[in-house]
Amino acid sequence: MPTIHLENLIKRYGSVQVLHGIELEMADNEFTVLVGPSGCGKSTTLRMIAGLEDVSEGEIYVDGKPVSQLEPKDRDLAMVFQDYALYPHMNVAKNMSFALLLQKRPKAEIDRKVREVAATLGLTDYLGRKPGELSGGQRQRVAMGRALTRDAGIFLFDEPLSNLDAKLRGQMRAELALMSQRVQKNMIYVTHDQIEAMTLADRIVVMHGGYIQQQGSPEELFKKPVNKFVAGFLGMPPMNFLNGDIADTADGVFVNGDGFALKLEGERASAAKAHSSRQVTLGVRPSDLVYDADARAGSALQLDIIVSEYVGAQTVLLCRCGPANVVVEVNSQTPIALGQTLTFAVNSAGVHLFDRDSEVAL
């Protein structure tokens, strides 16, 4: 399978530069997810790989060969679009076989390939139907099937699940994961949905403002974000942020803020000790706050409960800590009422510190 290398990729629209020197290498059989907010440059990057956007500067290499001057049809790739892009007058079988028909492949080969892919995607019973007779999830599977029948070396996905409802998105995420395991090809997937990124990716590439902020495994980015943007973008509910100052005292290293004083432990204390009196942002995820009435001072936050959202097994609490909002996840059996002020122990391993000005992790 091909390796893909983006070297100093720059994209301009007139005088406006939207990509700033993208450097990225994707290995064989890797499921890479480009994720970020709208306008961050992820779809532009994907379309440049596909050949649908010109490269302003830099180069795209596939297996060491430059391809940025090649037509899309000559790049050995298949693309699945957000809006499916199916031919409404053709049935499922003809939609899936269209690219092979253009390549003048033998009819027996086309029929075999369509049957194989249809079986993989659960479309065998729908081959005679037209797109208008299918659900949104089925149409998306047909779009993926059309890409798979081409047997390309690279598969590109441009927000393919964004038009589906929440339940269908969950089902399609599972199907995409299974398809990736079966097909064993390079897949590059663009989404603004961090849940899709976390559940599907071998490697996540977080983009913002036309720059790559961080890349790595989902676990690496979740546990060791390099800056406040990555920390806040990945994770649901998002990470909580509280402003404070580092204080190195005889009793230990603390982050002191409006309404809290949290003692740092282990590696976090060692890292913070060199930055005494520095203004920082303290980050802690909702899942790293645990209701504990007996938690000792300095290892916990006192929070005022202002909103409670029951979501089944879990309840999401919106709380106040001084002037800041803090979100906490608790078991729904936890006896908590609005208006209470409760103590939540902080998992010291889940504490993150960011420089207040640069937002870079300490």
ABEGO torsion letter per residue (X at the ends): XBBBBBBGBBBBBEABBABBGBBBBBBBGBBBBBBEBBGAGAAAAAAAAAGABBBABEBBBBGGBBAAABBAAAAGBBBBBAAGGBBAABBAAAAAAAAAAAAGBBAAAAAAAAAAAAAAAGAAAAAABBAAABBAAAAAAAAAAAAAAAGBABBBBBGAAAABBAAAAAAAAAAAAAAAAAAGBBBBBBBABAAAAAAABABBBBBBGGBBABBEBAAAAAABBABAAAAAABEOBBBBBBBBBBBBBAAEBBBBBBGBBBBBBEAAAAAAAAABGBBBBBBBBAAABBBBAABBBGABBBBBBABBBBAEABBBBBBBBEABBBBBBBBAABBBBBGBBBBBBBBAAABBBBBAAAGBBX
